[in-house]
């Protein structure tokens, strides 16, 4: 880890060759800032498994930044997961983001032999020992499918006890929700780093739709200000950059152990915040 904090960028595997080339260009740009690692997402029900694998191996092997594949248990058998883990291990991958994963639309109940993220963490540890640094997800504003705040905390503790090394949060726009979450899990005996996930604001309508779906709350004053800009993309991005920069300053001053940027395969929105914060590079 860099100094005492770690900084990382997340991508999703592109669907087209042109998109993939753009992703590699973005990744090489971000690599020049010497992040601690990249991560690459995994589609609902493992739908991007092959593309995730290829993207991870290319980012790690060619762009030369340690890259963590997302791995989810929904839709995958133990045999499939075992094969993927062996492939990543043989390729020198040392970090994995272990998630329950999302169900593809229309799939109904979870398929696969493992149903929850804590079971996946336990499986990875059983299969590979301490080879992988295992990241798990944290939800400062509560997982959208959780029965309650307390049950969500209990789920998080289960993942940590199963063998997680550190956690990355869902994005949020209220630093207090992060600090309260960390305070609560510390009292429950969790001592692993919990790194805030950061979503730059670049497109209000997409952000609002995505946030409603994943349970991230956009504060009313931010929502109203963004709505007032209409189609003025420049004003939306300038205001979004200011809001996120100020929140990141508060997080780092309050002791957050780093930042994990959800790039949406774009360099500039994350780099604008990075530069505003004068992050050490």
VEXMAR-67020 format. One record per residue: residue in three letters; x, y, z of N, C-alpha, C in turn. Coordinates in steps of 0.05 Angstrom, whole numbers, plus 5000, padded with zeros to 4 digits. Example, Ala and Ser with C-alpha at 12.3 -4.5 7.8 and 13.67 -1.06 7.14 Angstrom:
2
ALA526448865156524649105156526449345156
SER525749555142527349795143525850015157
# end
This chain:
281
UNK501749765000500050005000501850255000
UNK500850464987502350704985502050865011
UNK504350945021504351085047502550925066
UNK500651055079498850905097496150875083
UNK495750995060493150985047493450845020
UNK491250755009491350624983489250744965
UNK489950774940488150894920487850704896
UNK485350684886484850484865482650584847
UNK482550454823480650534802479150284793
UNK476550304789474950084779473950124751
UNK473949904735473049904708470849684705
UNK469449694682467749474674468749374647
UNK468449114641469449014615467749124593
UNK469049224572467649344549466249124532
UNK464049204518462549014502463648994473
UNK465049204465465949214437469049244436
UNK470149194413473049224410473849514413
UNK472249694402472849984405472650064434
UNK470749964448470450034477472849924493
UNK473749684485476049574499478549734494
UNK478949824469481349994463481250254479
UNK478850364482478550614497479150564527
UNK478150334537478750254565481750234570
UNK483150104551486050074554487550344554
UNK486550534537487750804537487350944563
UNK484850924573484151044599485850924621
UNK486150654621487750514641490650594641
UNK491750624617494650714615494950994626
UNK492951164621493051434632492951424663
UNK491151274674490851254703493251114716
UNK494450934701496850784711499150974717
UNK499251194702501451384706501351524733
UNK499051504747498751624773499351414795
UNK500351184787501250974805499250894827
UNK496850814818494850714838495850454849
UNK494750384872495450134885494349894870
UNK491949924858490949704842488549804825
UNK487849654804485449684789483549454798
UNK480949494793479149264795477349264771
UNK476149024765474548994741472048844748
UNK469748944741467148834750466448574734
UNK464348454744463448194734460448214730
UNK459448174706456648224700454748044716
UNK452148124717450147984732450147684724
UNK450247514745450247224740452747124725
UNK454947274727457347194713457247234683
UNK455447414674455047454645457447564630
UNK459347684644461747794630464247634638
UNK463847384647466047234658468547234640
UNK468247164615470547154597471847424592
UNK470047624588471047894584472548004608
UNK471447944632472748034657475547904659
UNK475647644654478147494655480247624636
UNK479447664611481347774591482248054598
UNK480248224608480948494615482848504639
UNK482348334659484048324683486848244675
UNK487148034659489847944652491348144635
UNK489848294618491248504602492048744619
UNK490248834637490949054655493348984672
UNK493348744683495448664701498048614686
UNK497848474663500248394649501448604631
UNK499748764618500748964598500849244609
UNK498749324624498749594635500449604660
UNK500949374672502849334694501849464720
UNK499149454724498049534750496649294762
UNK497349214787495948984799492949014796
UNK491648804786488848824780487248614794
UNK484948694806483248514822480748464807
UNK480248214799477748144787475448134807
UNK473148224799470748164816470047874811
UNK469147744832468247474830465647454845
UNK463547344832461047314846460147024846
UNK458546944866457846664868455146614855
UNK453546824848451046774835451446674807
UNK450246444802450346334775452746164768
UNK454646144787457045984782457145744801
UNK457945514790458345284807461045294821
UNK461445124841464045114855466245034835
UNK465644854817467644774797468445004780
UNK466545174771467145404754468845604770
UNK468045654795469545844812472345734817
UNK472545484822475145354827477045394803
UNK475945354779477545384755478445674751
UNK476645864756477246144754479446224773
UNK479146134798481146194819483946084811
UNK483945844800486545724792487745884769
UNK486045974750487046134728488246394738
UNK486846524755487846784766490446734782
UNK490446524798492846474815495246414797
UNK494846254776497046184758498046424743
UNK496246624738497046864724498347074742
UNK498547014768499847194786498047404799
UNK495347374794493447564807493447504837
UNK493547724852493747694881491447814898
UNK489647944884487348074898484748004884
UNK482647964899480047894888477948054903
UNK475948154889473648284901471348074901
UNK470647974925468747754928465947864935
UNK464047804917461347914920459247694917
UNK456947734928454747554922454047574893
UNK453847824883453247864855450247914851
UNK449648024827446848084820445747864802
UNK443147814805441847624787441147764761
UNK441547624738440647734713437547764714
UNK436447964700433548004701432147754691
UNK430047684706428447454699429547194710
UNK431747204724432946954734431646844759
UNK430147024774428846924798430746884821
UNK430546654833432246584857435146534848
UNK436846564868439746524862440346244853
UNK442046224833442945954825445845934833
UNK446945694830449745664840449745534867
UNK451945424874452145264899452645444923
UNK453745684919454145874940452146104938
UNK450946174960448746374958449446654968
UNK451446664986452146924998455146974997
UNK455847234999458647314996460447185017
UNK459347155042461047035063461746745055
UNK459946605042460546335033462646335011
UNK462546534994464646554973467346614985
UNK467446795004470046855018471146605031
UNK469446455044470246215058471346005037
UNK469945995014470745804993473445884982
UNK473946144977476546234966478746164986
UNK478246215012480246155032480845855033
UNK478745685032479045395033480745305008
UNK480145414985481445324960484245434957
UNK484745674966487345804960488845904984
UNK487845855008489245945032489546255033
UNK491946345038492346635041493446765015
UNK493246624993494346724968493146994960
UNK490447014962489147264953488547454976
UNK488947714970487847924987484947944979
UNK483047894997480247894989478848144998
UNK477748284979476048524984473148434985
UNK471648555003468748515004467348785002
UNK464748774997463149024995462049105022
UNK461849375026460649485050458549685041
UNK456449715057454149885049453450075071
UNK454850315071454250515092451350595093
UNK449950585070447150665070445250425068
UNK446350195074444849935076444349825048
UNK444949565045444449425020441449445014
UNK440749494989437849534982436049294988
UNK437249054990435648814996435848725025
UNK437248885042437548805070434848845085
UNK434348665104431948695120432048935138
UNK434349005148434649235167437549315168
UNK438049545181440849635184442449435200
UNK441149325222442649145239443248875225
UNK441348775209441948525195444048575174
UNK444148815162446248865142449048875155
UNK449148995179451748995194452548705201
UNK450648545208451248265215452348115190
UNK451148175167452048055142454948135136
UNK455548385141458248485136460248345154
UNK459548325180461348195199461847905191
UNK459747765181460147485172462247475150
UNK462147665131464147665109466947705120
UNK467247875139469847925151470847685166
UNK469147555182469947325197470647085179
UNK469447085155469946865136472746885124
UNK474047125127476747155117477347395099
UNK475647595099476147835083478547985094
UNK480048105075482448255082481848555086
UNK480048655069479148935070476548965056
UNK475349205057472749255045472749505029
UNK471049515008470549754992467549814994
UNK466850064999464050125002462650174976
UNK460050134976458350254955458750554956
UNK458350684934458750974934456551114950
UNK457051344960455151504976455951794973
UNK454151974982454652254980454352395007
UNK454552235028454252345055456452215072
UNK458552365078460752255093459952145120
UNK457952265132457052165159456151875158
UNK454951795136454051515134456351325135
UNK458651405122461051245123462251235151
UNK462551465164463751465190462051315211
UNK459351335208457651185227457950885222
UNK458050805197458350515190460950405202
UNK463150555198465750465208465650445239
UNK464450645251464250645281462750405291
UNK460550335277458850105286460349845282
UNK461749805259463049545254465549515272
UNK466849745279469149725297468149615325
UNK465849715333464749615359463949325358
UNK463549215333462948935330465448765325
UNK467748895329470248745328471648735301
UNK470548885281471748895254474149085254
UNK476548995246478849175246480149195219
UNK478849085198480049105171479549385160
UNK481149485141480749745128478049745113
UNK476549965115474049995100474450245083
UNK474950205057475650425038473150535025
UNK472750795025470350915012470450884982
UNK468250794970467950794941466951064932
UNK468151174912467551454903466551454875
UNK464151574871462951594845462951884836
UNK464651964816464552234806461752294793
UNK460952544795458352624784458752744757
UNK457752624735458152724708455552744693
UNK453652584699451052574685448852534705
UNK447152734709445252724731443152504727
UNK441952484703439752294699440652014703
UNK443051944692444051674696444751624725
UNK445851824738446651794767444151744784
UNK441951894779439551874794438351594791
UNK438251494766437151234760438751014774
UNK441351034772443150824783443050834814
UNK442951074825442951104854440350994866
UNK438151044853435650944863435650634863
UNK436950514843437050224840438850094861
UNK441050234868442950104886442850204914
UNK440950384920440550474947442450694957
UNK443750834938445551054946443851314946
UNK443851454968442051684970443551944961
UNK442252084942443352344934441952554951
UNK443452704967442152904985440453094969
UNK438153164981436253334967437453584955
UNK439253714970440353964960442153924936
UNK443553694935445153624912443353564888
UNK441253404893439353324872438153574860
UNK437253754877435853994867437754174851
UNK440154204860442154364846442754244818
UNK443153984818443653844793441253864774
UNK438853834784436453864768436254144755
UNK437154344770436854624760438654674736
UNK440754514732442554554709441454444683
UNK439254284685438154174660440154024644
UNK440654104619442453974601445254104600
UNK445754284619448254424620450454244632
UNK451654084615453553874624455853994639
UNK456854224629459254354641458654424670
UNK456254544675455554624703455154374721
UNK453954164710453553924725456253804734
UNK458153794715460753674721462353854740
UNK462154114737463654294755462554274784
UNK459954274787458654254813459253974825
UNK458953774808459453494818462353464827
UNK464253574813467053564821467453694848
UNK466253924852466554074877465353904900
UNK462953794897461653644918463253404925
UNK464253254905465653004911468453064922
UNK469753274912472353344923472153414953
UNK470153574960469853664988469153425006
UNK467553234995466952995011469452825015
UNK471052794994473552634996475452765016
UNK475653025016477353165036476353105064
UNK473753105069472653045095473252755103
UNK472952575083473552285089476452245096
UNK478252355081481052315087481952445113
UNK480852685118481452825143480352665167
UNK478152525162476852365184478152095187
UNK480252025171481651775176481051555156
UNK479651605134479151395114481751295104
UNK481951025100484550905093485150905063
UNK483851085048484351105019481751175005
UNK481851144978479451204962479451004938
UNK477050914931476750734908474850864889
UNK475850944865474251094846472750914826
UNK470150954824468550824804468750984778
UNK470450904760471151084737469051084715
UNK467450864713465650824690467250844664
UNK469750744666471550734643472251004631
UNK472251214649473151484640475351574659
UNK477251714649479551794665479052074678
UNK478152264663478152534672476552604697
UNK474052494700472552564724473952484750
UNK475152244750476552154774479152314777
UNK480552364755483152504757482752794766
UNK480452914759479953194768479853194798
UNK478453004810478252984840481052924851
UNK482452734839485152654848486952894849
UNK486853064828488653304827487753514847
UNK485153544851484153734871485053664899
UNK485253404904486053304930489153304934
UNK490553354912493553334913494453074925
UNK493252854914494052594925496952534919
UNK498352394937501152364935502052184912
UNK503252294892504352134870506752274859
# end
